[in-house]
Amino acid sequence: MNYQELEIKILKINKEEMITKLESIGATYKRSRVQKIYTYDCYDPILMYKLALEDIK
């Protein structure tokens, strides 16, 4: 099977209201996941790579 993932970021929402709206259009809850996202604002690719390696450790 070929799965495609679509990722969006939504800030400042009312969680309960969003759940209600999703359920009203037929969405079903699948599972909860924890995801770690590391974001860097850096213009030096070598420094960025070193920072990412430190996070992995």
N, C-alpha and C positions, 0 to 999 in steps of 0.2 A: 504494500500500500504506500502511496505517496501522500504524506500529510503536508499541508502548508500552514504556517503559523503567521497570524496577523497580530501585530502588537501595536497597541495605542496607549497613550498616557493621558489620563483624565485627572485633572487636579480640582480640588475643592468641590466635591460632590456630596450630596446627602446619600449615604450608603443605603439606608433603608428604603428611601424613595426610589433609588435606582433599581434595587432588587424587585420592588413591587412592579415597576414599569416593565422590567425584563420578563417577569413571570406573566404579566398581562398579555404579552405578545407571543407567549408560548415557549420562552427560554426555560431550560431545565438546568439545575445545579449539577455539575459533574464531580468536581473535587476541588479541594483547596491546595494551593502550592505556595511554597516559600521560595522566593527568587532573590538572589543577591545581585545588585547592579552596582558596578563601580564606574564612576564618571570622573574624568579628569579634563581640565582645561589647561592644555600644555602644548606649546608649539615645538618642543624639541622631541622628536620621536624616540631618541635613545633614552631620555629621561622618562618618558611615558612608559616605555617597555620595562625599565627598572622598577617603577612604581607598581606596575601590574604584577611583576614577579614577587614583590614584597607582599602584596595582598594575597597571592596564592599560598604563600608560606603561612 
